[in-house]
Amino acid sequence: MKNYCFILVMLAVFLTGCGNQKILLPDHVDETVMISHLKKPLLSFVHLDSYEIDSSELEYRITAMEKINHNHVILSGEEQEAVQKLNMEDGSVTELFETGKGVNGLLFQSENNRLYYSNGQEDKVGVVSLDNGELEAEISVGKLPIAMAIDPVSQLLYVVNSESSSISAVDLESHEEINTFSIINRPNGLFFDGKYLWVGGHGDYGTLNEYVYIYDPVTGKEVDRIKVGLMPVVLYHHPNDSNVHVICHGSSTVYSINIENRTITNKVEVDANPYAVTGDKQNLYVTSMDGNSLSIINKSTFQIEKKVSLADGPYQMILGEENE
């Protein structure tokens, strides 16, 4: 057993300013994957050298996390009034800016040091400068914005609106919605390949979806569809990959699709109700909310190398610096 500074990591709340907190981080946090839980206010830290787990109880459920640099992670909870910043060196948590309740997604653009968030209660997306922590704009979009992707060339933010079954295109210079078009019913998941938008989702009630749809963002027309498993709801692409990875939470499968020729190259089954994925050069990391596990998938063999049992409802993940 490794000697850690603690056996059970506890959350310490310090009255140092307006609601500031401190999370006691494990030793060698840069060698872990940090996992939030939807079914309880909890953070888990899985040590990727030993697969031992440290846990930290929180004051609220974290529903979105986004790493903005090696040392800082942005945290949000749908029932919280503000977005917070976690320092991965000392565990301090500070309020970054107020958003109101409803933030369900975060997206960081390193080129301009901007953070984008979707608010499913207010039906808006927000733009925050991380240079000064100020809110630059909030833009009204469709009903229940739930996923985002950026076209860095055209400087457009694409937003999937789940209840509107639409995509909004937001101009990041004027901060205006400049286009919207209809897509699959109850969509979820979004990937921009440089030309087209790939979208997953649940589909109609009674006839659940088994396709990833590909749309031309200029015309709004469907240009292709790829049959995968039941209810593909997350699309993930690592910058070094020629494939996009699709999480099908209805069939508990992970698919790998070649972006250029749009063919399925691999698939693997994981535990029940996978709903989040991240990755590095070697592996994919997939959490299963009902299976209460983390599956580590070798991208070369597309086989599960390790499965780690976790507390209820594991969800979003952040890789430590050593595994980015």
Secondary structure in CASP SS format (residue, H / E / C, confidence):
PFRMAT SS
TARGET T0000
AUTHOR 0000-0000-0000
METHOD secondary structure of the structure
MODEL  1
M C 1.00
K C 1.00
N C 1.00
Y C 1.00
C C 1.00
F C 1.00
I C 1.00
L C 1.00
V E 1.00
M C 1.00
L E 1.00
A E 1.00
V C 1.00
F C 1.00
L C 1.00
T C 1.00
G C 1.00
C C 1.00
G C 1.00
N C 1.00
Q E 1.00
K E 1.00
I E 1.00
L C 1.00
L C 1.00
P C 1.00
D C 1.00
H C 1.00
V H 1.00
D H 1.00
E H 1.00
T E 1.00
V E 1.00
M E 1.00
I E 1.00
S E 1.00
H E 1.00
L C 1.00
K C 1.00
K C 1.00
P C 1.00
L E 1.00
L E 1.00
S E 1.00
F E 1.00
V E 1.00
H E 1.00
L C 1.00
D C 1.00
S C 1.00
Y C 1.00
E C 1.00
I E 1.00
D E 1.00
S E 1.00
S E 1.00
E E 1.00
L C 1.00
E C 1.00
Y C 1.00
R C 1.00
I C 1.00
T C 1.00
A E 1.00
M E 1.00
E E 1.00
K E 1.00
I E 1.00
N E 1.00
H C 1.00
N C 1.00
H E 1.00
V E 1.00
I E 1.00
L E 1.00
S E 1.00
G C 1.00
E C 1.00
E C 1.00
Q C 1.00
E C 1.00
A E 1.00
V E 1.00
Q E 1.00
K E 1.00
L E 1.00
N E 1.00
M C 1.00
E C 1.00
D C 1.00
G C 1.00
S E 1.00
V E 1.00
T E 1.00
E E 1.00
L E 1.00
F E 1.00
E E 1.00
T C 1.00
G C 1.00
K C 1.00
G C 1.00
V E 1.00
N E 1.00
G E 1.00
L E 1.00
L E 1.00
F E 1.00
Q E 1.00
S C 1.00
E C 1.00
N C 1.00
N C 1.00
R E 1.00
L E 1.00
Y E 1.00
Y E 1.00
S E 1.00
N E 1.00
G C 1.00
Q C 1.00
E C 1.00
D C 1.00
K E 1.00
V E 1.00
G E 1.00
V E 1.00
V E 1.00
S E 1.00
L C 1.00
D C 1.00
N C 1.00
G C 1.00
E E 1.00
L E 1.00
E E 1.00
A E 1.00
E E 1.00
I E 1.00
S E 1.00
V C 1.00
G C 1.00
K C 1.00
L C 1.00
P E 1.00
I E 1.00
A E 1.00
M E 1.00
A E 1.00
I E 1.00
D E 1.00
P C 1.00
V C 1.00
S C 1.00
Q C 1.00
L E 1.00
L E 1.00
Y E 1.00
V E 1.00
V E 1.00
N E 1.00
S C 1.00
E C 1.00
S C 1.00
S C 1.00
S E 1.00
I E 1.00
S E 1.00
A E 1.00
V E 1.00
D E 1.00
L C 1.00
E C 1.00
S C 1.00
H C 1.00
E E 1.00
E E 1.00
I E 1.00
N E 1.00
T E 1.00
F E 1.00
S E 1.00
I C 1.00
I C 1.00
N C 1.00
R C 1.00
P E 1.00
N E 1.00
G E 1.00
L E 1.00
F E 1.00
F E 1.00
D C 1.00
G C 1.00
K C 1.00
Y C 1.00
L E 1.00
W E 1.00
V E 1.00
G E 1.00
G E 1.00
H C 1.00
G E 1.00
D E 1.00
Y C 1.00
G C 1.00
T E 1.00
L E 1.00
N C 1.00
E C 1.00
Y E 1.00
V E 1.00
Y E 1.00
I E 1.00
Y E 1.00
D C 1.00
P C 1.00
V C 1.00
T C 1.00
G C 1.00
K C 1.00
E E 1.00
V E 1.00
D E 1.00
R E 1.00
I E 1.00
K E 1.00
V C 1.00
G C 1.00
L C 1.00
M C 1.00
P E 1.00
V E 1.00
V E 1.00
L E 1.00
Y E 1.00
H C 1.00
H C 1.00
P C 1.00
N C 1.00
D C 1.00
S C 1.00
N E 1.00
V E 1.00
H E 1.00
V E 1.00
I E 1.00
C E 1.00
H C 1.00
G C 1.00
S C 1.00
S C 1.00
T E 1.00
V E 1.00
Y E 1.00
S E 1.00
I E 1.00
N E 1.00
I C 1.00
E C 1.00
N C 1.00
R C 1.00
T C 1.00
I E 1.00
T E 1.00
N E 1.00
K E 1.00
V E 1.00
E E 1.00
V C 1.00
D C 1.00
A C 1.00
N C 1.00
P E 1.00
Y E 1.00
A E 1.00
V E 1.00
T E 1.00
G E 1.00
D C 1.00
K C 1.00
Q C 1.00
N E 1.00
L E 1.00
Y E 1.00
V E 1.00
T E 1.00
S E 1.00
M C 1.00
D C 1.00
G C 1.00
N C 1.00
S E 1.00
L E 1.00
S E 1.00
I E 1.00
I E 1.00
N E 1.00
K C 1.00
S C 1.00
T C 1.00
F C 1.00
Q E 1.00
I E 1.00
E E 1.00
K E 1.00
K E 1.00
V E 1.00
S E 1.00
L C 1.00
A C 1.00
D C 1.00
G C 1.00
P E 1.00
Y E 1.00
Q E 1.00
M E 1.00
I E 1.00
L E 1.00
G C 1.00
E H 1.00
E H 1.00
N H 1.00
E C 1.00
END
